[in-house]
Amino acid sequence: MKEQIEAEARAAAAATRALNDNSVSVALATAGGMVDEHADRIAAANALDMEAATDLDEGTRDRLRLDEARIAAIAEQLRDLANLPPLDRVEDAWLLANGLQVEVRRIPIGAVGANFEARPNVAVDVAGQLLKSLNAAVLRTGGAALRTVTFLVDQILRPALDAAGLPPEAVGLVRTPEREGARILVSLPDVLPLVILRGSGETTAALAREAAQHGVRTLAHAEGGGVLYLHVDADPAKVEALITASLDRLGVCNRLNLLLAHDGVEVPYALLESLGITVREPKRIGHEWANDPERIASVTVKTVSSLDEAAVIANSETSGLAATIVTESPEAAQQFLDAYRGTAAYWNAPTRFTDGFALTGAPETGINVDRVPGPRGPVTYRDLYLRQYRVVGDGTQHR
């Protein structure tokens, strides 16, 4: 297994030398057309995955499912990505007093690994972002989505690269469902210096720890859960609209999980019940219930006495993915937006928009909630680079 994965990684790393902006855009557009052309075959592969996924909860099955609309969306996103401008390689430039010309450039990382669970569309999202930034990809998914992902790699992405005159090996795949494959993926620092991790919290955290032991950096999307704070000046009609919009899908990380209601503000329990949502007491704030089978159709409701308390809870007791304040007071909204330290802060808008494509027009590799400098929030091709200083002199400069 290790030999196969390492071979895929080395081939991907070697392929990066051939990547260029124009050919990658052609490949992505071609891949979009091939998704449309092979939509029935993609659906058939996915149907086999769905048929075998009898042990998965409904939230996971929802993420695994590719219906006609979702397949069409994959094709459309590939075409949109192809049409987006390439990454601007020059970040900044200046001339020093001694005559040295300094340029800050964005250069490719190389081959990047990606481990994700039962969401086959993620294979295309991640591979597309990496190719757009002139990086190669080595993908690994679990057994639940492996048939669909294998089809997308072997029958869509690789042929599209080949048709554009690029090495098909620029998209590699771990071709075994065993979890050992994920551990191997994060243990190859010489060829995969960065691995994108998407999945449930504990599994992803364990892989991040394993990666650190091998000197592999990770971009992790392990936690989720949207917060909705009903301020004392909330419009009841907007409260109902935002709750409904925040619960249109239950198996996604940016849905409503924690509802904070200012003391005295009426919570529309009847609406939650009509949406099939169970209300839970706040015993475990911060847990991504969307990935927990017994909590898939639940929302935790907690009463708070002040805006400051709501901000403290959103900051310290949740993943930091996203939070919304519902209020008609601009002053209260500004206070909450300034106090919240998560990746996305909203005023009278649902956290469901915490998504790379929805906010930036580019599909995402995931949403990074790390509280350190670097890519944060929805990570797209614009974030997938290394910074390099290039300095040009005339031979006379010295320290």
NULUM-701332 format. One record per residue (C-alpha): residue in one letter; x, y, z. Coordinates in steps of 0.02 Angstrom, whole numbers, plus 50000, padded with zeros to 5 digits. Each point is the difference from the previous one (the first is absolute). Last residue first. Example, Ala and Ser with C-alpha at 12.3 -4.5 7.8 and 13.67 -1.06 7.14 Angstrom:
S506844994750357/A499314982850033/
% end
This chain:
R513065221850202/H500465000249814/Q499285006249836/T501145002249849/G499544984449902/D498545007949905/G498624993650112/V498404989949983/V499034993050149/R498584987549991/Y499064997150163/Q498914984449998/R498284997150075/L499304982549979/Y498334997249917/L498254993350026/D499035015250060/R499315006549835/Y499554982249951/T498655000350134/V499954998250190/P498345005050079/G500455007250171/R501835001950038/P501584998449895/G501495005650106/P500215008250169/V499374989950150/R498284997150074/D499664984949890/V498214999149933/N500444994149824/I498524997249887/G500264987349863/T500824997949829/E498815013249936/P499085003249838/A500315017449931/G498665013549980/T500595008850158/L498584999050126/A498874986149935/F501434990349919/G501095000450155/D498634995850123/T499415008450158/F498355004849917/R499074987650111/T500395011950143/P498345008549964/A499885019049976/N499325013450118/W501755005350050/Y501364987249969/A501754995850063/A501134987549912/T501644992350058/G499705002050185/R500585014350111/Y498325007650049/A500165016450096/D500055011849851/L498504991749916/F499055000350166/Q500305018550032/Q499635004549819/A498334990850008/A499555008250164/E500345017249927/P499064996249839/S498464995150103/E498714990149900/T500714983750067/V500384982149954/I501834996450037/T500824986149902/A501494988950043/A501244989949899/L501354986750013/G500725004050171/S499884982050059/T498875004550145/E500225003250186/S501245014350009/N499555012149862/A498134996749978/I499794998950189/V500945016450029/A499025008649862/A498334994750075/E500555005650173/D500505017049929/L498305001849917/S499184997850168/S498964988550111/V500144984149899/T498724986149975/K500614983949919/V499224989549861/T500904984849929/V499364994749830/S499584982349947/A499724989749844/I501724991949987/R500184998150188/E499884981150015/P501084997549846/D501415011950050/N500795008449850/A498755014449995/W500205001650189/E501665008749983/H500305002050187/G500285017750062/I498754999950143/R499814983350086/K498625000550131/P499035014649927/E498234992650006/R499394992749838/V498625005149880/T499524986649872/I499815006249822/G498734992949877/L499785016649912/S498255001750075/E500774997550172/L501245014049971/L498575011349943/A498974995850155/Y501505004050110/P500095017749933/V501125006850141/E499255015450079/V501265012950060/G499875003150187/D501804995450041/H500995001449839/A499924983849901/L501534990149949/L499644986449871/L501404987549976/N500034987749855/L499475010249849/R500774993449840/N501805003649947/C500684982450021/V498784991349884/G498914984650030/L498445009350056/R499525009249842/D498705014049990/L500325003750184/S500795017349994/A498725006649875/T498584995150116/I500845007850151/L500375015749899/A498205002049940/E499284997150174/V501175012550081/K499725012349858/A498134999950034/P500305002050187/D501105015649971/A501414999050126/D500235014750120/V500344989150153/H501304990749899/L499694982549932/Y501724992349980/L500204986549867/V501554989150012/G500564988449859/G500834983250030/G501614993549931/E501594991250049/A501264989749904/H500545010549853/A501874998450019/L501415007549900/T501484989050045/R501895001250004/V501034984149989/G501514998450115/H499724981550033/Q499425002050180/A498935014749945/A499104989049875/E499504987550134/R499315014150107/A499015006749852/L499374982449965/A499384998350179/A499145017049989/T499154994749838/T499304984250078/E499485009450157/G499115014249910/S499114991349858/G500615003249824/R501105010849891/L501895000150003/I501085008949872/V501774993049997/L501585010349977/P501814994649976/L499464985549887/V501574993949909/D501385001150131/P498765001350144/L499244982849969/S499124995250162/V498325008549980/L499454989049854/I500594984450091/R498795003450142/A498585002749877/G500384983749910/E499994990750165/R498165004050003/E499724986149873/P498945005249850/T501384997049871/R500375009549841/V500895015150070/L499825011749852/G501145011349900/V499565015649900/A501535007349913/E500254982349935/P498965004649847/P501535009849938/L499435015449903/G499645001749814/A498245006750024/A499244983449948/D501094991250128/L499395011450139/A498194996849951/P500334981249992/R500705000750178/L498585010350072/I498494991249924/Q500124981149976/D501404995250120/V499775013250135/L498105001749997/F499784981349981/T501154996550147/V499055012950103/T498344991549965/R500634982650041/L500955006150155/A498565009350082/A499584988250144/G501744992350004/G500815015650069/T500805013649895/R501805003749951/L500565012449869/V501775004049943/A499985017149918/A501205010349894/N500305018650023/L499865013349865/S498795010950102/K498594994949883/L500574981950016/L499845000750189/Q498295008149995/G499354987449872/A500684985150097/V499155006250158/D498305003649923/V500044984649889/A500354988050143/V498835009950112/N498564995249885/P500214982150063/R499515004550179/A500194984450108/E501565004850096/F501495010449952/N501894998649994/A500975011749887/G501844999349956/V500965014249918/A501324998349864/G501015015749969/I499785015650107/P499875011849853/I500815017450007/R499275016650056/R501285013649977/V500665014350105/E501165010749894/V501515009650061/Q501115010349883/L501655004150085/G500635017649960/N500725004350170/A498475010750043/L498904984849978/L498794998349855/W498284992550028/A498854985849948/D498414991750065/E498944984449975/V500614995249827/R499324983049945/D498225005749973/L499034983750009/P499124996749837/P498425009649956/L498384989950016/N499364992249839/A500594982350038/L499235001250173/D498315004449925/R500134985049883/L500444988450143/Q498615007550106/E498734996849863/A500494981849980/I499914996850187/A498325009150008/A499304988649864/I500504985050106/R499145007950149/A498405003349903/E499914982349930/D500264991950171/L501674996450079/R499754992650174/L501484998250117/R499635015850101/D498194994650023/R500574982650048/T501095007750134/G498535009750072/E498864984849987/D501144989050104/L501124987449912/D499894981250024/T499094996249837/A501315008549892/A500094986149870/E498515006349901/M500625017950011/D501714995249930/L499184990249860/A498855014949964/N501545011249993/A500754989549861/A498365000749906/A499835018950026/I501755002749931/R499554989049852/D498425010049967/A500925016650013/H501334994449875/E499795013949873/D499595013250130/V501514995250103/M501034999649840/G499535018049962/G500605005750170/A501604990049979/T500345009049837/A499815016850087/L501204994350136/A501264993549872/V499945016049898/S500285010450158/V501464988650046/S500755002549826/N499965018950015/D500665001050178/N501474988349983/L500384982750068/A501474990349930/R501135000850153/T498544994550110/A500024982849919/A501544994550098/A499075002850165/A498514990249935/A501114985449948/R500845000250169/A498335000150090/E499264985849896/A501584989750030/E499925003850187/I498204994150005/Q500374983949905/E501564996150102/K499095003350164/M498634987849953/
% end
